[in-house]
C-alpha cells in the first residue's frame, strides 16, 4: 500500500509517510485547527476511531490499514508480547537467509516460533515451532556462531531458562533437545563471542532477598554452561526489573552491557547504567576503567540517568550498540511528563554522557506526539545508525495507560553521522483502536552482521489482561 490511500467518508488527508487516509481539510498536528470546522471538537482519537469504523463499513480489514509495502505478515497468533523485550535479539541474517523468531499463543499455551526468509527466492519458510513457553514472558533471544549454527534461549517466567542449538548451520527447521540453565529466571539476552563462547544473562528472582541478574557462559568446546556469575543486584528485596542488554566490540574484545535498574513496591527509583568487561565477563568496569565490585548496584554502576526515592521520574532503556567511534550508544526514555521523551545516550570525549533527543526529528505532522520505548538501535556495517521506537499519545502516565496504549505506532530514526542528526519515518498508520508496538530491530549478537539496512519486527495488537491470556495478534516483519 505504499503510495496508495484509502478513502474514508467524510474526507481528509492523513499522511504518515507510508500509507494515506484521506479526509478533506488541511492536516495539522492535533486535528484541532479552525479550518476543520465541519468536525467540531473532534480530537485525534475520535477522528481515528471514526476512520477505523469507516474502514470496517467499507470491508477493509484492520491489517490492511496497518501495513505498507515491505511489511510481511509472519503470524496471526501472536501473544500479548509477541515481539517484546527489545534487549533480546530476535532476527539473524547469515549468508542468503534471514531467521526471525517470536512468541505465539495457541488455545493450549504459548509457542516459540521461527521462520526463515530465503533471499534468492524471496520466499518465507513454513513456521517452525521451537518449543513451548511458560507464558507471554517466555519469548526468545537468538544468536549465531562462526559456523552458522543458531542458538536460542527462551521459556521461563521465574523458571529455569531453556536453551537449544540448531541441528544444521543456517537452518532453523530442527533443533537439539533443550537443556536448562539457571533457576527462577526471566528475560534472556544471548550473544556469541569471537571464539564462539555463548554469553547468557537473565533476571533472577527471590521470595526473600534482592533480585539479580546472572551471567552464564558456554565455551564452544563444552556442552555444559558455566556459572552463574551474579553481575547485577537490586538494592533490596521485592520486585525488580533490569532490562539488561549486551553487545561486543569485536575489534577491541570488549563486552558491553546496559541496564535499567528498577524495583520496589512502591517503586524505589530508576537507574540507567552501563558497564564493560575486558575478560569475557569475569570482571567489569565503568567506561573509564574504574573497577566495579560485583554484583553491581544502582550506587556502583556507571550511572547514565538516575532518579531515586520519591522523585517520580520513570526511566527506561532499550538495547546497546557500539558506534564507529568505539563508544557505546544506548536508547533511554522518560515517563514523567507528556509528550514522552526518548533520547540517545552516548559519552563524549570526557566520558560524560550526552543526550540527543529523538522527538526533534519527527515529521511536523507528529510534532505533538511522544516517543517512547520499547525500542532499540543498531549500526550497519557502513556506519549508519538505525533506531526504532514507538510513537504514542496516551491520556495520562499511569502504567495501565502507557503499556500497550492503542495509540502506539512504529517510528524509525536514521543517522549517517553517528547520531548527531536524524531523519525519521513513521512505518505504520495511526489507528486509535489497535497498537502497533514492541518493535525489535535486527542487530549483531554473534557472527552475523547488519550489512546495509536491518530488518525489524513488531506486534500489531493488544497486550491482554494478564500474562496467560491467549490472543491472536499479528506479527509483522519489515525490511528497511
N, C-alpha and C positions, 0 to 999 in steps of 0.2 A: 504493500500500500504506500510505499514511499512515493511522494509527489502526488498522491491521489487525495481525494477528500470524500467525506460522507455528508450529505445534506440532511439537516435536521430542521423541521419546521417548528417555530419561525426561524429565520436565517440570521447567522452571524459568522464571523471568521475567528477561529482559534487555531493558530499555527504553532505547533510545538517544535517545529524544526524537523519533524518526521512525518506525522500524519495530520491532516487538517479536518477539523469540524467546522462546518460553515454556518454563519449566522450574520445577518445584515447589521451594520453598525460598526464603528471603529473599535478595534481591540484596545483595552487598557489593562493596567496591571492588576486591578482588583474588581473589574466589571462594575464600577460604580460611577463612571463619568456621566455627565448630564446628557450627552448625546445619545445615551441608551435609554431615552425617556420612555420608550414603549415597553420596557420591562422594569417598572418602578420597584425599588427596594429589592431587586433580585441580586443576591450576593453570589459569590463564586460557587458555593456548594449547591445552592438552589438551582443555579443555571446548569451545572454539570449533571445533577440528578434529573433535571428536565431533559437534558440532552440524552442521557442514558435511556430514559423512558422512551424518547423519540426513536432511538435505535431499536429498542425492543419492538415497538409498533411496526417498524419497517422490516422486521425479521432479521436484523443484523446481530450476530452473536457478540457477546462481551469480549471474546477472544479476538475477534476480527478488529475491534476498535482499539485493542491494546498493543497490537504489533505492527511492525513495518517490515519492509523488505530486509531480509537477513536475520529475522527473528525466527528461530526454529523451535517448534513445539516438541519437547522431549518427552513430556509426560502429562497426563491429565489426572494423576493420582497423587500429586504432591501433598505432603503433610503441611502442618502449620509453620514449619521451619525447614522446608524442603531444601533450600539453598543457604540456610542460616549458618551463622558463626564464621565471619569473614576471616578469622585468624587461621582457619583450616583451609588449605588449598584444595580445590575440587576439580581442576582442569589441568591436564598434562598433554602437551604436544611433543611427539617424538617421531622424527622422520616424516613419513607420509600419513600419520594418523594423529587424531586428537581424541582423548578419552575424557568424558565428563561424568562425574558422579554426584548423586543427590540422594534425598530420602523421601520415599513414598509412604503412603499409609493405605492399607487394604482393610477389608472388613475384619480380618483376623489379626491385624497388627501392623507393624512398621517394617519396611524393607529398604535396605541399602541397594541402590540401583546404579548401573553404569551403562553408557552407550559409547560407541566409537564411530568417529567420522573418518571415512576413507577419502583422503584429499584427491586422489586420482579420479575416482568415480563421482565424488560429491555426495555419496550415499552414507546414511547412518545405519549402523548395525541394529539388530533387534535389541531389545532391552534385556540386560543380564542382571539377575538378582544375585548379589554377592552373599547376602545373609540377612537375617532379621536384625532389628534394633529394639532396644527396650521400650523407648517412647520417642517423642519428637526431638529429644536432645541427642539422639544416638547417631547423627549424621556423620559422613566420612571425611577423613583427611587423606589426601592422595599425593604420592611422590613416585620417583622413578630412579633407578640406579644406572650405572655406566653400561650395563649390558642390556638395558631396556626393560628389565623386569619392573612391573608396577608393584607398589606397596600401599596398603590401605589399613587405616585404623578407624574404629567405629564402635558402635553398640551402646555404651553404658549411660546411665544416669544414676550415679552412686553405686556402680558395679565394676568388676574387672573390665579393662579395655580388651577388645578383640583385635587381632592383627592377622592379616593374610598377605601372601605374595602371589602374583600371577604365575601360572604354570609355564607360560611361554613368553618370550620377550615381545613387547609391544602388542600384547594380546590380552584383552580383558574378559575373554569368554570363559576362562576356567581359572580356579584359584586353589591354593593349598588349603588343607584344613586349618581352622583358626587356632591360634594359641592365645592365651590370656596374659595380660600384662597389668600389674598394679592391682589396687583394691579401692573400692568406693571412689571410682574415677568418673570424670565427666570432661567433655570438651577436649578432644585430641588435637594436637598440632604435630606434624610429621615432616621432617626434612631428611635428605640424604646428603652426606658429606662427600668431599672429593675422593675419599678412599672407600666409598660405599658404606660407611658406617651410618646406621639409621639413628636419628635422634627423635624421641617421642616425649612430649610433655602432656600433662593432663592435670586438671584440678583434683585435689583430694579433699574429702570431707570427713568430719568427725562429729559425733554427738556430744563431745565434751570439749576438747581443746580447739585451738585456732585451725582454720582450714589452710591448705597449702597447695603448691604446685610441685610435682615430682618430674624429674628428668630421667628417662630410661634410654640406654644406648644398646645397639646391637651391631657389633662389628660383622663385616661380611663373612669372616671365617668361622663365625659361631652361629649356632641355631638358637641359643638362648639369649634373652635380654639381660643386661646387667643393670645394677641399680636396685632401688631408685636412689637418686640424689635429690634431696629437698632443696629447691633453689629459691622459692618464694614462700612467704607465710603472712597470713593476716595478723593484725595486732592482737586480737583476742578472739574468743570463741563466738560462735554464731555464724549465720550465713555469710559467705564471701564469694566474690567473683573476680577473675583475674584478667581475662581477655588476652592472655599471653600469645605472642606470635614470634616466630623465628625466621631468620634468613642468613645465608652465608655470603661473606665476601671471599670468593674463591681464590682470588689472586693473593690476598693477604692472609688467608687461612684463619679468618675471624668469624666466629658465630655471634650473631647479634640477636637480642631479644627485647621486645617492647611489651608493656603490660599496663593494665588499668586495675589498680588495687581498690577494691570496694568491699564493704561489708558492714554488718551490724543490723540490729533491729531495735530502734530506728537506725538508719544509715549513719556511719561514723565519718563519712567523707570519701573523697575520691583522690587518687594519686595516679597520674600517668607517668610511667617511669621507663628507664632504659638501662640495660647493662650488656656487656660483651664478654666473650671468652676467647682467649688465645690458645687454649689447650683442649679443645673439644668438649667443653662443658665441665671440666674438673674444677676450675677456679673462674671467678667472674670479677670484672672491674667496672668502674664508671668510664665514661667517654675519655677522660683524661688519664686513665690508667690507675686511678685510686682503687685499691682492693676493696671488695665488698665481702663482709662476713656472711656466710650462708646459714640459714636462708635469708635472703634479702627481704626487707620490710619497707613500708611506706616512709620510714625515717632514714633508711640506709641506702636505698636505691638512688640512682641518678634521676633526680626529680625534673620532669618537664613541665607538668601542670599539677597543682595541688590545691584542694580545698578541704579543710578538716573541720570536724566538730559540727557546729551549728551554722556554718557559713552558707549552706544551702545550694552551693553550685554542684551540678552534676556533670562530671566529665566522663566521656567515653573515648575509646580508641579503636582504630582499625588494625590493619597489619603493618609490617615494616618492610622497607626496601632499601637497598644501597645504591646511591647515585653514582654518576660518573666521577664525582669528586671523592668517592670512597667514604662519604658520610651517610649516616642513617637518615631516612625520611619516614615520618610517622604521621598518620591521619589522626586528628583529635577533633572532638566536638564538645560543645557545652549545651546543657539543657536547663539553664537558669532563666532564660528570657526568650520571648518570641519577637521576631522570627529567629529560629535556632541557627546557631553559627557553627561552621566547621572550618578547620584550617590545617595547613601543612606545617608540621613542626620539624625543623632541621637546624643543626648547630651552625654558627658562623665560625670564622677563623679563630675566635677566642673561646670556642666551645660553649657559647651562650645560645640557648635555644630560641629561635625566632619563629614568629607566626606569619603565615601567608594565607590570607582568608580566601575562601572559595566563592562566597556569595557575590563578591565584587565582579566576578567574571560571568555571572548569569546573564542570559538574554534579558533585554529590558522588560519584556512582557512577563518575566518571572521575578522581577526585582523585589517584590514583596513576599516571596516565598522564603521559607527556611531551608537550610541544607544540613542534613544530619547523617550520622551513622545509623545502622551498619553500613560499612563500605570498606574499600581497600584501594591499594595502589600497586603499580608495577612499573619497572623500566624495561623498555625493549632494548635489543642489542645495539641499536643505533642511538641510544641515549634519550629517547623520547619518554616522557613520563605520562602515565595514564592513571587517573583517579576516578573511581566510580563511587557515587554516594546517592543519597535519597533526597529528592525534593519533598517538602512537606508543609502543610498548613493546618496544624492542629488548633483546636479552640483554646486549649489550656495546656498546662505542663504536667498533668497527672500521668503517672506511668501507664495507667489503663488507657489513656488517650494517645500517648506518643507511640507505644509499641504496636505496630501493625495498623497505624491510623489509615483510614481509607483514602486520604489524600496523597499518600506516598507514591512517588514516581521515581524512575531511574534517570540519573543525570551523570554525564561523563565530562570530565575536565581533562584537557590535554595541554602539555607544555613541551616546547622544544628547547627551552633554556633552563632546564633543571629546576623548574618551579618558580622562576622569577616572574613569569606571566603565564596566564592560562586563557584558552578558549573553552567553550562549553557547548555541549549538545544534550538536549533532552531526548531520551531514547524511547519514552513511552508517552501515550496520550492521556492527559488528565481525565480521570473518571472517579467522581467522589464516592462511588459505591463499592469500589474494589481496589485494594492497594496493590501496586507493583513495587516490590521491596526485596530486602535481603540479597542485594547484589553480591556476587562472588566473582572476582576477577582472576584470570589466569596469571600465574607468576612462576618463577623458577624456584622450586623447592628441592631440586636434585640435579640431575644431569640434563634436564630439559631446559630450554631457553625460549624466551619470547623474541623471536627473530625480528619481526616487523611490528605488527599490531596484535594485542592479546585478544582473547575471547572472554566473555563473561556469561554468567547465568543469573537468573532472578526468579523469584516466586511471584506468581500472579494469583492472588487470593488471600484470604484472611488467616489470622493467627490461630483461631479456635479458642474455645473457652477453657481448655486445660491441656496438659501435656499428653494426654492419652486420646484426645478426640481424633476420630477418623474423618479426614477431609478429602476433597477432590480438587486440589488446586492445580493450576497449570504451571509447568516448569519450562522456561524458555532459555535457549542458548543464542548468543549474539556474537558474531564475528565483527570486530570493529574495523 
